[in-house]
Amino acid sequence: MNIRMQERFDPEAPIFGYFELTGEVTGEFLNREEFLVKNLSMGGINVLSNYPPLIGNVYPVLIHYGGEKHALTVNIVQSRILRFQSLPEGVFRPGVVYSSGCQILFENDFQKNLVQGIILNECGLADAAVTA
């Protein structure tokens, strides 16, 4: 049984800092290119993928969570080559794997609650977590 030593945040308050996932959360760009969520915060998400999104472009994405696909819109603020993948593994095909930093462009409270829920349920405790 997994017992939490302390709650990470009050859901009514904004969350500052970023949180690395302890579980696996995947997603996809609308062109069906899959990604793995590396870390996230209330302002952004870092994804690993074989797909190189263009910096400055806005992309609709789907996050696979809770047995469903949830739509978010992100602005790509950073993208770099992370490594070369020689064999297929998980969502990665052989080839270049990119690490992309994305600003989340929230459109409604459901999307904010989704990200808060992922942080609460899928991320380890982080010293950077500060609530207002």
PyMOL CGO cylinders between C-alpha atoms (Angstrom):
from pymol import cmd
from pymol.cgo import CYLINDER

trace = [
    CYLINDER, 0.00, 0.00, 0.00, 1.38, 3.40, -1.02, 0.3, 1, 1, 1, 1, 1, 1,
    CYLINDER, 1.38, 3.40, -1.02, 1.01, 5.88, 1.87, 0.3, 1, 1, 1, 1, 1, 1,
    CYLINDER, 1.01, 5.88, 1.87, 1.64, 9.58, 1.29, 0.3, 1, 1, 1, 1, 1, 1,
    CYLINDER, 1.64, 9.58, 1.29, 3.71, 11.30, 3.94, 0.3, 1, 1, 1, 1, 1, 1,
    CYLINDER, 3.71, 11.30, 3.94, 2.19, 14.65, 3.04, 0.3, 1, 1, 1, 1, 1, 1,
    CYLINDER, 2.19, 14.65, 3.04, -0.09, 16.14, 0.44, 0.3, 1, 1, 1, 1, 1, 1,
    CYLINDER, -0.09, 16.14, 0.44, 1.78, 17.94, -2.32, 0.3, 1, 1, 1, 1, 1, 1,
    CYLINDER, 1.78, 17.94, -2.32, -0.66, 20.82, -2.73, 0.3, 1, 1, 1, 1, 1, 1,
    CYLINDER, -0.66, 20.82, -2.73, -4.05, 22.24, -1.97, 0.3, 1, 1, 1, 1, 1, 1,
    CYLINDER, -4.05, 22.24, -1.97, -6.00, 21.82, -5.24, 0.3, 1, 1, 1, 1, 1, 1,
    CYLINDER, -6.00, 21.82, -5.24, -7.48, 25.30, -4.82, 0.3, 1, 1, 1, 1, 1, 1,
    CYLINDER, -7.48, 25.30, -4.82, -4.01, 26.92, -4.87, 0.3, 1, 1, 1, 1, 1, 1,
    CYLINDER, -4.01, 26.92, -4.87, -1.65, 27.30, -7.80, 0.3, 1, 1, 1, 1, 1, 1,
    CYLINDER, -1.65, 27.30, -7.80, 1.29, 24.90, -8.02, 0.3, 1, 1, 1, 1, 1, 1,
    CYLINDER, 1.29, 24.90, -8.02, 4.82, 26.13, -8.62, 0.3, 1, 1, 1, 1, 1, 1,
    CYLINDER, 4.82, 26.13, -8.62, 7.77, 23.97, -9.62, 0.3, 1, 1, 1, 1, 1, 1,
    CYLINDER, 7.77, 23.97, -9.62, 7.90, 20.96, -11.89, 0.3, 1, 1, 1, 1, 1, 1,
    CYLINDER, 7.90, 20.96, -11.89, 7.28, 17.34, -11.09, 0.3, 1, 1, 1, 1, 1, 1,
    CYLINDER, 7.28, 17.34, -11.09, 8.89, 14.26, -12.58, 0.3, 1, 1, 1, 1, 1, 1,
    CYLINDER, 8.89, 14.26, -12.58, 6.52, 11.38, -13.15, 0.3, 1, 1, 1, 1, 1, 1,
    CYLINDER, 6.52, 11.38, -13.15, 7.01, 8.17, -11.22, 0.3, 1, 1, 1, 1, 1, 1,
    CYLINDER, 7.01, 8.17, -11.22, 4.52, 6.32, -13.44, 0.3, 1, 1, 1, 1, 1, 1,
    CYLINDER, 4.52, 6.32, -13.44, 4.18, 6.34, -17.21, 0.3, 1, 1, 1, 1, 1, 1,
    CYLINDER, 4.18, 6.34, -17.21, 1.88, 8.82, -18.92, 0.3, 1, 1, 1, 1, 1, 1,
    CYLINDER, 1.88, 8.82, -18.92, 1.87, 8.90, -22.70, 0.3, 1, 1, 1, 1, 1, 1,
    CYLINDER, 1.87, 8.90, -22.70, 0.21, 11.04, -25.31, 0.3, 1, 1, 1, 1, 1, 1,
    CYLINDER, 0.21, 11.04, -25.31, 0.22, 11.89, -28.97, 0.3, 1, 1, 1, 1, 1, 1,
    CYLINDER, 0.22, 11.89, -28.97, 0.39, 14.79, -31.33, 0.3, 1, 1, 1, 1, 1, 1,
    CYLINDER, 0.39, 14.79, -31.33, -2.57, 14.94, -33.72, 0.3, 1, 1, 1, 1, 1, 1,
    CYLINDER, -2.57, 14.94, -33.72, -0.38, 13.49, -36.48, 0.3, 1, 1, 1, 1, 1, 1,
    CYLINDER, -0.38, 13.49, -36.48, -0.42, 10.28, -34.33, 0.3, 1, 1, 1, 1, 1, 1,
    CYLINDER, -0.42, 10.28, -34.33, 3.25, 10.66, -33.27, 0.3, 1, 1, 1, 1, 1, 1,
    CYLINDER, 3.25, 10.66, -33.27, 3.39, 9.31, -29.71, 0.3, 1, 1, 1, 1, 1, 1,
    CYLINDER, 3.39, 9.31, -29.71, 5.26, 10.85, -26.80, 0.3, 1, 1, 1, 1, 1, 1,
    CYLINDER, 5.26, 10.85, -26.80, 6.17, 10.06, -23.21, 0.3, 1, 1, 1, 1, 1, 1,
    CYLINDER, 6.17, 10.06, -23.21, 5.54, 12.72, -20.56, 0.3, 1, 1, 1, 1, 1, 1,
    CYLINDER, 5.54, 12.72, -20.56, 8.83, 13.25, -18.68, 0.3, 1, 1, 1, 1, 1, 1,
    CYLINDER, 8.83, 13.25, -18.68, 7.73, 15.97, -16.26, 0.3, 1, 1, 1, 1, 1, 1,
    CYLINDER, 7.73, 15.97, -16.26, 5.05, 18.59, -15.92, 0.3, 1, 1, 1, 1, 1, 1,
    CYLINDER, 5.05, 18.59, -15.92, 3.91, 21.60, -13.98, 0.3, 1, 1, 1, 1, 1, 1,
    CYLINDER, 3.91, 21.60, -13.98, 0.86, 23.81, -14.02, 0.3, 1, 1, 1, 1, 1, 1,
    CYLINDER, 0.86, 23.81, -14.02, 2.53, 25.91, -16.71, 0.3, 1, 1, 1, 1, 1, 1,
    CYLINDER, 2.53, 25.91, -16.71, 4.14, 23.34, -18.91, 0.3, 1, 1, 1, 1, 1, 1,
    CYLINDER, 4.14, 23.34, -18.91, 5.00, 19.82, -19.89, 0.3, 1, 1, 1, 1, 1, 1,
    CYLINDER, 5.00, 19.82, -19.89, 8.18, 18.16, -21.11, 0.3, 1, 1, 1, 1, 1, 1,
    CYLINDER, 8.18, 18.16, -21.11, 7.69, 15.34, -23.61, 0.3, 1, 1, 1, 1, 1, 1,
    CYLINDER, 7.69, 15.34, -23.61, 10.04, 12.83, -25.23, 0.3, 1, 1, 1, 1, 1, 1,
    CYLINDER, 10.04, 12.83, -25.23, 9.25, 11.76, -28.77, 0.3, 1, 1, 1, 1, 1, 1,
    CYLINDER, 9.25, 11.76, -28.77, 10.67, 10.75, -32.14, 0.3, 1, 1, 1, 1, 1, 1,
    CYLINDER, 10.67, 10.75, -32.14, 8.75, 13.73, -33.55, 0.3, 1, 1, 1, 1, 1, 1,
    CYLINDER, 8.75, 13.73, -33.55, 10.55, 17.12, -33.74, 0.3, 1, 1, 1, 1, 1, 1,
    CYLINDER, 10.55, 17.12, -33.74, 7.87, 19.80, -33.16, 0.3, 1, 1, 1, 1, 1, 1,
    CYLINDER, 7.87, 19.80, -33.16, 8.77, 23.29, -34.33, 0.3, 1, 1, 1, 1, 1, 1,
    CYLINDER, 8.77, 23.29, -34.33, 9.67, 25.86, -31.67, 0.3, 1, 1, 1, 1, 1, 1,
    CYLINDER, 9.67, 25.86, -31.67, 7.06, 28.63, -31.53, 0.3, 1, 1, 1, 1, 1, 1,
    CYLINDER, 7.06, 28.63, -31.53, 4.29, 26.53, -33.03, 0.3, 1, 1, 1, 1, 1, 1,
    CYLINDER, 4.29, 26.53, -33.03, 1.04, 25.65, -31.25, 0.3, 1, 1, 1, 1, 1, 1,
    CYLINDER, 1.04, 25.65, -31.25, -0.01, 21.99, -31.31, 0.3, 1, 1, 1, 1, 1, 1,
    CYLINDER, -0.01, 21.99, -31.31, -3.14, 20.21, -30.11, 0.3, 1, 1, 1, 1, 1, 1,
    CYLINDER, -3.14, 20.21, -30.11, -2.12, 17.06, -28.21, 0.3, 1, 1, 1, 1, 1, 1,
    CYLINDER, -2.12, 17.06, -28.21, -3.90, 14.17, -26.54, 0.3, 1, 1, 1, 1, 1, 1,
    CYLINDER, -3.90, 14.17, -26.54, -2.81, 12.97, -23.09, 0.3, 1, 1, 1, 1, 1, 1,
    CYLINDER, -2.81, 12.97, -23.09, -3.58, 9.32, -22.36, 0.3, 1, 1, 1, 1, 1, 1,
    CYLINDER, -3.58, 9.32, -22.36, -4.67, 9.20, -18.74, 0.3, 1, 1, 1, 1, 1, 1,
    CYLINDER, -4.67, 9.20, -18.74, -7.27, 7.33, -16.74, 0.3, 1, 1, 1, 1, 1, 1,
    CYLINDER, -7.27, 7.33, -16.74, -8.20, 5.13, -19.70, 0.3, 1, 1, 1, 1, 1, 1,
    CYLINDER, -8.20, 5.13, -19.70, -9.15, 8.17, -21.81, 0.3, 1, 1, 1, 1, 1, 1,
    CYLINDER, -9.15, 8.17, -21.81, -7.58, 10.65, -24.21, 0.3, 1, 1, 1, 1, 1, 1,
    CYLINDER, -7.58, 10.65, -24.21, -7.66, 14.26, -22.98, 0.3, 1, 1, 1, 1, 1, 1,
    CYLINDER, -7.66, 14.26, -22.98, -7.14, 17.21, -25.33, 0.3, 1, 1, 1, 1, 1, 1,
    CYLINDER, -7.14, 17.21, -25.33, -4.68, 19.99, -24.49, 0.3, 1, 1, 1, 1, 1, 1,
    CYLINDER, -4.68, 19.99, -24.49, -3.13, 22.72, -26.57, 0.3, 1, 1, 1, 1, 1, 1,
    CYLINDER, -3.13, 22.72, -26.57, 0.59, 23.43, -26.17, 0.3, 1, 1, 1, 1, 1, 1,
    CYLINDER, 0.59, 23.43, -26.17, 3.06, 26.00, -27.44, 0.3, 1, 1, 1, 1, 1, 1,
    CYLINDER, 3.06, 26.00, -27.44, 6.52, 24.53, -28.14, 0.3, 1, 1, 1, 1, 1, 1,
    CYLINDER, 6.52, 24.53, -28.14, 9.07, 26.70, -26.32, 0.3, 1, 1, 1, 1, 1, 1,
    CYLINDER, 9.07, 26.70, -26.32, 12.11, 24.42, -26.50, 0.3, 1, 1, 1, 1, 1, 1,
    CYLINDER, 12.11, 24.42, -26.50, 13.14, 21.34, -28.45, 0.3, 1, 1, 1, 1, 1, 1,
    CYLINDER, 13.14, 21.34, -28.45, 16.46, 19.53, -28.57, 0.3, 1, 1, 1, 1, 1, 1,
    CYLINDER, 16.46, 19.53, -28.57, 17.92, 16.18, -29.54, 0.3, 1, 1, 1, 1, 1, 1,
    CYLINDER, 17.92, 16.18, -29.54, 18.07, 14.01, -26.43, 0.3, 1, 1, 1, 1, 1, 1,
    CYLINDER, 18.07, 14.01, -26.43, 19.58, 10.79, -27.78, 0.3, 1, 1, 1, 1, 1, 1,
    CYLINDER, 19.58, 10.79, -27.78, 19.70, 8.30, -30.61, 0.3, 1, 1, 1, 1, 1, 1,
    CYLINDER, 19.70, 8.30, -30.61, 17.45, 5.26, -30.07, 0.3, 1, 1, 1, 1, 1, 1,
    CYLINDER, 17.45, 5.26, -30.07, 18.98, 2.17, -31.69, 0.3, 1, 1, 1, 1, 1, 1,
    CYLINDER, 18.98, 2.17, -31.69, 16.12, -0.25, -30.90, 0.3, 1, 1, 1, 1, 1, 1,
    CYLINDER, 16.12, -0.25, -30.90, 12.37, 0.27, -30.49, 0.3, 1, 1, 1, 1, 1, 1,
    CYLINDER, 12.37, 0.27, -30.49, 11.37, 0.75, -26.84, 0.3, 1, 1, 1, 1, 1, 1,
    CYLINDER, 11.37, 0.75, -26.84, 7.96, 1.79, -25.53, 0.3, 1, 1, 1, 1, 1, 1,
    CYLINDER, 7.96, 1.79, -25.53, 6.64, 4.66, -27.67, 0.3, 1, 1, 1, 1, 1, 1,
    CYLINDER, 6.64, 4.66, -27.67, 10.07, 5.22, -29.27, 0.3, 1, 1, 1, 1, 1, 1,
    CYLINDER, 10.07, 5.22, -29.27, 11.08, 3.98, -32.70, 0.3, 1, 1, 1, 1, 1, 1,
    CYLINDER, 11.08, 3.98, -32.70, 14.74, 3.61, -33.70, 0.3, 1, 1, 1, 1, 1, 1,
    CYLINDER, 14.74, 3.61, -33.70, 16.16, 7.03, -34.53, 0.3, 1, 1, 1, 1, 1, 1,
    CYLINDER, 16.16, 7.03, -34.53, 16.45, 10.43, -32.91, 0.3, 1, 1, 1, 1, 1, 1,
    CYLINDER, 16.45, 10.43, -32.91, 14.53, 11.09, -29.67, 0.3, 1, 1, 1, 1, 1, 1,
    CYLINDER, 14.53, 11.09, -29.67, 13.68, 14.74, -28.99, 0.3, 1, 1, 1, 1, 1, 1,
    CYLINDER, 13.68, 14.74, -28.99, 12.99, 16.43, -25.67, 0.3, 1, 1, 1, 1, 1, 1,
    CYLINDER, 12.99, 16.43, -25.67, 10.42, 19.19, -26.12, 0.3, 1, 1, 1, 1, 1, 1,
    CYLINDER, 10.42, 19.19, -26.12, 9.36, 21.80, -23.57, 0.3, 1, 1, 1, 1, 1, 1,
    CYLINDER, 9.36, 21.80, -23.57, 5.76, 22.89, -24.03, 0.3, 1, 1, 1, 1, 1, 1,
    CYLINDER, 5.76, 22.89, -24.03, 3.74, 25.69, -22.46, 0.3, 1, 1, 1, 1, 1, 1,
    CYLINDER, 3.74, 25.69, -22.46, 0.21, 24.47, -21.70, 0.3, 1, 1, 1, 1, 1, 1,
    CYLINDER, 0.21, 24.47, -21.70, -2.44, 26.82, -23.08, 0.3, 1, 1, 1, 1, 1, 1,
    CYLINDER, -2.44, 26.82, -23.08, -5.34, 26.00, -20.76, 0.3, 1, 1, 1, 1, 1, 1,
    CYLINDER, -5.34, 26.00, -20.76, -8.77, 26.44, -22.29, 0.3, 1, 1, 1, 1, 1, 1,
    CYLINDER, -8.77, 26.44, -22.29, -10.92, 25.41, -19.31, 0.3, 1, 1, 1, 1, 1, 1,
    CYLINDER, -10.92, 25.41, -19.31, -10.91, 24.30, -15.67, 0.3, 1, 1, 1, 1, 1, 1,
    CYLINDER, -10.91, 24.30, -15.67, -11.21, 20.62, -16.65, 0.3, 1, 1, 1, 1, 1, 1,
    CYLINDER, -11.21, 20.62, -16.65, -7.77, 20.81, -18.26, 0.3, 1, 1, 1, 1, 1, 1,
    CYLINDER, -7.77, 20.81, -18.26, -6.28, 22.48, -15.16, 0.3, 1, 1, 1, 1, 1, 1,
    CYLINDER, -6.28, 22.48, -15.16, -7.86, 19.80, -12.94, 0.3, 1, 1, 1, 1, 1, 1,
    CYLINDER, -7.86, 19.80, -12.94, -6.46, 17.09, -15.21, 0.3, 1, 1, 1, 1, 1, 1,
    CYLINDER, -6.46, 17.09, -15.21, -2.89, 18.39, -14.84, 0.3, 1, 1, 1, 1, 1, 1,
    CYLINDER, -2.89, 18.39, -14.84, -3.34, 18.81, -11.08, 0.3, 1, 1, 1, 1, 1, 1,
    CYLINDER, -3.34, 18.81, -11.08, -4.63, 15.24, -10.88, 0.3, 1, 1, 1, 1, 1, 1,
    CYLINDER, -4.63, 15.24, -10.88, -1.65, 13.88, -12.80, 0.3, 1, 1, 1, 1, 1, 1,
    CYLINDER, -1.65, 13.88, -12.80, 0.71, 15.77, -10.48, 0.3, 1, 1, 1, 1, 1, 1,
    CYLINDER, 0.71, 15.77, -10.48, -1.08, 14.45, -7.40, 0.3, 1, 1, 1, 1, 1, 1,
    CYLINDER, -1.08, 14.45, -7.40, -1.36, 10.84, -8.56, 0.3, 1, 1, 1, 1, 1, 1,
    CYLINDER, -1.36, 10.84, -8.56, 1.62, 10.21, -10.85, 0.3, 1, 1, 1, 1, 1, 1,
    CYLINDER, 1.62, 10.21, -10.85, 4.46, 12.39, -9.53, 0.3, 1, 1, 1, 1, 1, 1,
    CYLINDER, 4.46, 12.39, -9.53, 6.86, 11.93, -6.67, 0.3, 1, 1, 1, 1, 1, 1,
    CYLINDER, 6.86, 11.93, -6.67, 7.18, 14.49, -3.93, 0.3, 1, 1, 1, 1, 1, 1,
    CYLINDER, 7.18, 14.49, -3.93, 9.28, 17.42, -5.09, 0.3, 1, 1, 1, 1, 1, 1,
    CYLINDER, 9.28, 17.42, -5.09, 11.16, 19.95, -3.02, 0.3, 1, 1, 1, 1, 1, 1,
    CYLINDER, 11.16, 19.95, -3.02, 10.34, 22.58, -5.63, 0.3, 1, 1, 1, 1, 1, 1,
    CYLINDER, 10.34, 22.58, -5.63, 6.63, 22.30, -4.83, 0.3, 1, 1, 1, 1, 1, 1,
    CYLINDER, 6.63, 22.30, -4.83, 5.38, 25.49, -3.24, 0.3, 1, 1, 1, 1, 1, 1,
    CYLINDER, 5.38, 25.49, -3.24, 1.76, 26.40, -2.75, 0.3, 1, 1, 1, 1, 1, 1,
    CYLINDER, 1.76, 26.40, -2.75, 0.45, 29.93, -2.56, 0.3, 1, 1, 1, 1, 1, 1,
]
cmd.load_cgo(trace, "trace")
